[in-house]
Amino acid sequence: MTTNKIPFRLKDFGENFIWGVAMAATQNEGAYNEDGRGPSIWDNFARRQGKIKGAAKPYVACDFYHRYKDDLLLAKALGFKAFRFSISWSRIFPEGTGKPNKEGVAFYHKVIDECLKLDMDPFVTLYHWDLPAALEKEGGWTSHHMNKWFNRYATFCATEYGDKVKKWIVLNEPFGFTMLGYMIGKHAPGKTGVNNFLKAVHHAAMAQADGGRILRSEVSKAYIGTTFSCSQVIPLSDSKEDKAAALKTDILLNRLFIEPLLGKGYPKDDFALLEKLELANTAWKYTDKLRFDMDFIGLQNYFPVVVKHNPFIPIVNASEVKAVTRKVPHTAMGWEINANGFYNIIKQFWKYGAIKEIIISENGAAFNDVVKDGAIADQQRIDYFQSHLQAVLKAKKEGINVKGYMAWTLMDNFEWSEGYNPRFGLIHVDFKTQLRTIKDSGYWFRDLLTQ
């Protein structure tokens, strides 16, 4: 158990600062074919040979579907006041549209009610990467019907749960699921190609604004946001080529979705890829539709990205120079540990001037945890959280309105195409027995949040 001296106090973050822990349906729930749930793109993707490390499947995951009461009690015991989770679209609508599944609808009522009973604020993410497989057959995020499907789903969730849930997140990391799922095929549904990517980007950009409008109209006193993966992009050298590579990378990683949301339209910057963006020649027609005034923006950061010019990489002419290559501290995923990069990216987003509040909706690290005598001494993870929370404090002291921080994640889970090997949790999970063991980092948060 940790005895770390924590270099800051809870009160340093302010009285109304939101302390939360985050998770996602596909990564945690399991029960993939129970109680009327339809298959998602991740259920199907996991069946394809070689797509997920260790041939892992999200069919059981952490079995949160059956163990949610115990897991929420653990989150409460660690001192968290907010619980971020996502709704599995295909648990609500097995075919993506049509008649809702009563058992699926009831499950989320039970999770929400349990959160409220424990005095934890439910933060509900509408879409965390698990599109119903039935909609993918029709083209998924590349389909011109996508926004109609999404708006029906969002309206149902808003009206069904809006009397109890006031805090909403529309999309989780749209760049992540459009690039990984529709451009390079590393994630579900495994599509590739620029045209698929550009269509998916446009429909996701529309969805984040439409979702905001729907929640605003259907939920009284709603607190609405959406989340973006983000990384400070650093050129390897001061050369013109490396700087150009960094600019294009920054446009994709950090600017592609926030700028249309703020009413600026898609970023251009002489980037040929984005000049092709679907209907870009008439994008002015969409500027208002892509805009929505969010109450907060969720930033999800894990590491900075160092890039160099690479003429062999199409479109961006850039490639990442990994932390291992640069011989800098890194996690078990090979991601650089750099709290200053975290501070810099918070600052970069705040400079837009049109963002009211920022919530760090995900931040955390995977390390090779070892269970010894029933305990997990994960000092590296404690150091990671400590340095990154100090970066949040630094930003706050400079007047940046960071209103909350959500640790990723409550417990070890299904880490998408990486399978079950990377462990990000504050709680260790033995996936054979489902035994939960609180890591020292979990106790560290408890000591901070209950002081």
N, C-alpha and C positions, 0 to 999 in steps of 0.2 A: 504493500500500500504506500502511496506517495506521501512524502513528508516535505515536498518542495516548498521553499519559501517563495510565495507568489509576489512578484515585484510591483503589483498594482492592487488596488482595492476595487471592489464591486462598484462603490459609489463614484469612482473616477469616471465611469462611463455614463453617469446620469441616472436619475430616478426612473425615467420611463424607457430606458434602453431595453430592447427585446432580446432576451437570451433564449435561443432555440436550438433544436437538433433536427436534422433533416434526413429523409429517406424517400424511396420511390417504390411504387407498386411492383413493377417487374422484378426489381432487385430484392424484394423482401417478402412479398405475400405468399408465393407458392399457390397451391390449390388452383392450378391453372385450368383444370377441366371440371371443377366442382360447382355445384349450385347454379348451373346454367351459364357459366362464363364461356364466352366464345374465344377462339384463339386470337392471339395478337401476332404482329409481325415478328416479335422476338421468339415466340413459341415455334414458329415455322423456321426462322433463321437458324435456331439452335439445332434443328434436324439436319441441316446441310453440313456435310462432312468438311472438316477443316476450318470452319468459320469461327468457332469458339475454342479457346485453349482448353486442353484436357477433355474435349468433347462435352463440356459442362452444359447443363440445361437449367433454365429458371423454373422448373416445374414444382420444386419444393422450396427452394431458396431458404429463407429463415422461418418459413411456416408462420409468418405474421398473421395470416388469415385466421389461424386457429389459436394463436398465442398472443393476440394483440393486447389483451388485458394485462398480462404479465409484462409485456414489453413496454407498455405505456407506464406501468408502475415503476419500471427501471428508469425510464426517462425522467419521471417525477422525482425519484430518489436521488438522481444526480443533480437535481436543482433546476432543471430547465422549465421555463415558463411558457414556451411556445413549442408546438410540435408540427413540423412541416411534413406532409405526406401527399402522395398523388392519388388520383382516382384512376383506376384501370378502365379505360373507355369500353373495352369489350366485356367487362364484368357488368357494366350498366346496360350497354347495347351490344349483345353478342354478335349482331350482324353490322354493327356500326351505326345503323339507323333503325327505324321501325319501332317495334314494341320494346319497352324497357324490361329488363330482367328483375323481377321483384326481389329475389334473394340478394342479388348484387347491390341493388339500391339500399336494401336493409343493412347490409354489411357496413357501408360507410356511415349510415346513421348511428350504428353501434360504436364505431370508432370515434366519431364526433362526440357522441354523448359521453363516452368514457373520458375523452380529453376534458370536456367541460366539468365532469364530475371531479376530476383530479386538479381542476383549476389551471389547466394548461390551454392556451389559446390554439385552436386548430388553424393552421395555415394550409389551405388546400391548393395544390397545383392541379390545374385542369389537364394539362398534357405533359407527361414526362416520358416521351419517346415510344409509347406502346400502342401504336395505331392498330385498330381491329384488322385482322387479316382479310376480312371480307371487303374492306375499303381499299386495301392495297391491290386486290385483284382488279379493281376499277381504276387503278393508277395512283392511289394514295395521294401523297402531297404533290404529285405532278399533275393531278387531275383538275380540270376547271370546275369540277363539282365540289372540290375539297372544302371551300369556304362555306358552302351551303351545309355540308355534313357537320363541319366543326361548329357552326353557329347553332344548329339544332341541339347538339350535344351540350354546348356551353349554356344555352338557355335552359335546358332541362336541369343541369346541375345547379344553376343559379336559383331557379324557382324551387327545386326540391330541398336544397340545403341552406338557402340564403337566410332563412329566419334564425339559424343557429350559427352559421359560419359567416363572419364578417371580413375575414382576411383572406385574400385570394391572390394566386399567382397564375397568370394565363398560360404561358409557355415556359418550359425549361430548356434553356440553351438552344435556341433555334439554329444557330450556326453549327452546333454540334450534330444535330440530327439531320440537317440538310447536307452538310459536307460529308460526314461519315456514312450516312445512309443512302444518299442519292448521287454523290460525286465519285467517291473512291470505293464505295461498297464494303467498307470495313465493318459497318454496323447494319442492322436490319433497316430496310428490306434487302440490302445488298445490291442496289442499283448503282450504275456508274454513268459518267458522261456529263459534259457541261450543260447540255439542254435539260436533262433531268434536274440537275442542281439549280439552274436558274428558275425553272418553273416552281420547284419546291420552295426556293427562297421567297419568291413573290407571294405564294399562297400563305407561307408562314408569316411573312410581314403583314399581310392583310389580316390573318387570324389574330395576331397579338393586339391589333387595334380593335377589330370587331369584338373580340373577347372582352376587352376593357369596356366598350360601349354597352354590351349586353349586361355585364355585371353591374355597371352603373345604373342601368334602367331597372333591373330586376331585384337588386339587393339594397335595402335601405341601410344607410351608414356603412357602406362597404369601404374597405381599405384595399386598394387594387394596385397590383404591380405585375411585372413580368421579369424573368431573369435572363441574364446574358453570361455566357462563359467569356472570360477576358484575360489577356496576358499583356504585360508590358512587352513591346517588341523592340529589341535592341540590335542594331547592325553590328556585325562582327568587327568591322573596321570603319574608318571614316571615308572609305572610297565611295565614289559616286554610285558605283554598281551595287555595293552592299546597302547603301542608303535607299536606293530605289527598290531593292528587294524588301527592305524593312517597311517602306511605305505601303507597298502592295499587300504585304502580310498583315499590317495593322488595319488596312481597310477591311480585309476579310474577317480577321479575328475579332476586331473591336468596334468597327464603325458600321458594318453592313446592315444591322437591324436597329441600332439605337437612332441613327440619323433619320430614317423615314418615320420612326415613331415620334420624333421631336418636330416633325413637319418640314424637315430639310430635304426630303426625297432621298433617293439612293445616292451614296457617294460616287463620284465620277473620277476625278483626279487623273484624267488621261489613261484610265485603266481599261484596256480593250475588253476584258471580260465583262465589266459592268456596263459598258456601252451596249453590250448585247442583252443586258438584263431584260427579261420579258416585258415587252411594250415600253422599253426605255425611251423610244422616240416620242411616245405620247405619255410619258410618266407623269407629266404635269396633271393629267386627268386624275391620277391616283394619289397625288400628294396629300389631299385632305383625307382620303379614305385610309391612308397608311398612318395617319397621325392620331394619337390619343394622349390625353394629359393624365399620365399615371400618377398615383399618389406616391409611389416609390418605385425605384429601380433596384432589382436584385442583382448583385454582382457575385460571380462565382469564379474564384481565382485559386489556382494551385501553384503556379510557377511562371516566371518570365520566359520569353522565347528569344533566343539569339539566332539571327539568320545571316546567311551570306548569299551572294549572287551565285546562281547556278543556272547556266544557259540550257541545261538538259532537262530541267523541270518545266513543263509547258505552262503557259499562261502567267504564272507568278514569277517565274525565273528566280526562285528562291528555295533554299533548303535550310532546315534547322540544324544548328550545330549543338549536338546533345551535351548535356551537363557532364556526362561521363568523359566525353572527348576533351572537354575544357578542364577536366579535373577539379570541378567545384562540388560542394556538398550536394547530395541528391537523395531522393527517397528510393524505396524498393522498385518503384515504377521508372526510375531514371529521371525523375523530374527535379529540376534544380530547387534547392531550398533557399529562398531569398525573400525575406520579409520586406526589404526595400522595394523590390519589384511590385509587391502587393500594395504598398503605400503609393507608389507612382501611378499604378493603374486606377486606383480610387481617385487620385487627384486628376488624372486625365479625363475621366468621365464627369467629374464635378465641374470641370472647366466649360462644359457645354452651357452651363448657366440656366438651363431650363429644367433641370432635375430637382424636384423638391426635397426628396429624401432618398438615401441609399440604405439598403439592408444588405449585409454580406449574407447571401442566402445559401452559400456553400463555401467551405474552406476546410481543408484537412490534409492528411498525408497517410500513405501506405508504407508500412515497414514490415520486416520479417519477424513477426512476434513469436516469442517462445513461451509456452506454458511450462512453468517450473513450480512444483509444489502447489499447484492450484492457483498460481498468480501469474500475471503478465507485467513485467517491468519494462514498460515502453517509454523510457526516458527521452528517446529521440522525438517521439510524437508530442510529449509534454513540451519539449523545447520549441518544437514547430509552432504549437498553439500559442505558447507564451510570446514568442517573437512576433507572430502575426497579430495578436491582440495588442501588442505594444504599437504596431504600425497603425492599427485602427485608432488607438488613443492619440497618436501623433496627428493623424488626419483630423480628428475631432477638435483637438486643441487649436488647429489652424482654421477652424470655422467650417469644415466640411460636415454636412449634416448626416452623419452615419447614425442610423436609428436602431440598428440591431445587428446581431451576429448569430449565424446558425452553423454549428459544427457539422461537418460531414465525416462520419455518419453515426447514428446510434449504435449499430452493430455491424460486424463483418457481413458482407452479403454478396450477391451475384454482381460482379463488376463487368457487365456487358461482354464484349468479345474477349476480355481477359479471363473470364470464368471466375472461379472461386479463390484463385491464388492470392491476388492483392487484398490486403486487409486494411480497411480504412476505419474500422469501428472503434468506438470507445468501449465497446463490449465485444469480447471474443465469442465466436460461435463455433462449436464443434458440429460440422454439417452432417456427421453420421448420427449423433445423438441429440442434436439441437440444444445441448447444454450451453447456457450463457455464463460467461465469467467476466466480471468487470475488470478492465485493465487499469493500470495505475493512472493512465490519462483520464479515465472516467472518474476516478476518485479525485484527481486534480481539479476537474470541473466542479465536482461536488464541493470541494473545499473552497473554491472561488465563489460559487453561487449561493452557498448557504452560510457564508461568514457573517 
